[in-house]
Amino acid sequence: MGSPTVPAPAVPPGSSAIDQPPKSSFTRVLTGSMAGAVLEWYDFAIYGILAATVLGPLFFPGDSGVAKLLLALATQGLGFVARPLGGIVFGHLGDKFGRKPMLVVTFLMLGTATAAIGLLPTYDQIGIWATGLLVVLRMIQGFALGGEFGAAVLLVSEYGEPKKRGFWASWPQAGAPLGTVLATVVVSVIGLLLSDDGFDRWGWRVAFLFAIPLLIIGFWVRRGVEESPVFKAAQAADQPVARERSSILEALSRPREVLTGLGMRLGENIAFYVYTVFVIAYATTYFDFHRGDIIMAVTFASLFQFVGMIGGGAWSDRVGRKKALLMPAIVLVIWAPVFFWLVQLESLPMLWLGVCVGAFFHGMLAGPEAAWITELFPTRYRYAGSSLVFQGSSIIAGAPAPFIAVWLIKNFGVGTVVGYLVVTMAITVIAVLFSRETKGVDLDDIA
């Protein structure tokens, strides 16, 4: 006879290895998630900067500078159109087969499409085909991004220590300002090394091709990431997601959390693109600001945004998600008219002040939302539900924000842009007020 089997010791809920994975595993998860987030926002920052200055004339025919700017910004918005579709597809697959495979596949798609933009011929070289190819690559980027960010945030949230979930989940969020900093530094260095003519002819391509080393490093890190312990626990308990129906349908059948998340993300998303993308076009088109000066201001403000995100996430672990979200949301409602007044002073220090303060409080708002959104949904459809919130808000808020702001100011004046910011931020405040507190919830027990 064999030796008697010794039963494994019972593990109390909330204190198992599921909640406390090896430190080396979590470090790799955090690094891999950050790599994707940085590449994601590097791409969007690069496109936003160059759309306002270079890409319009190269890929869109016509005589009107404002029309070219609008078309270039609209193409940026097209990248957002595909994001909800990517969120639906990868959200379902991620809930069914795991977070890690989606983390790798979406990252490869995103990085490859970004680098390919740097190789595109221009409109003068192949005509309308250049415009069409740019649109297709933007759609691929958006589709991949729709699944990438949800996987990154979920893995960190499901791996991280519950008491510090707000802090750790804010790090993938902080990929946005880091990607913006990296993008503006790359553009600034290329601009210093080349003449304006050289930058416009081929220097801009280097900025997109810089995605290749980021892609290689990020793929190596992500390939070694282990699957989420929370997802594996659900599988072990014979609760695989989407066995009977799509996890997207599961999330939509309980719409309160999705609608609350979309409302919260509305003002936050619009504020981000106004303070980082629209401000470049606005300050250089309507005032006598130099492009390089505005790019430098946005770069410096991104550092404030980074600090705000990490600080906001950590603060939410102490005071709760609702309080940590409400304070910066209310401040941003008040700051909107102040920001545009500071820009109109045509003083570079005042513009820096406006952008930096706006970016810091936006970071305070965006930092806690990563943990808050993942805590809204149970494991069986958490990927799908959070992707619907993250990417659905992008198409209704982030995608059209720079385009709407440019159109409003051109046709109705700056006051309407202020109103646009105030109203959407007010919706965010209302959504947070009517949400439930999620700090400290056990991700395994959310029903």
Summary of the structure (lengths in Angstrom):
residues: 447
radius of gyration: 21.9
end to end distance: 44.6
largest distance: 89.3
contacts: 1739
relative contact order: 0.15
helix: 81%
strand: 0%
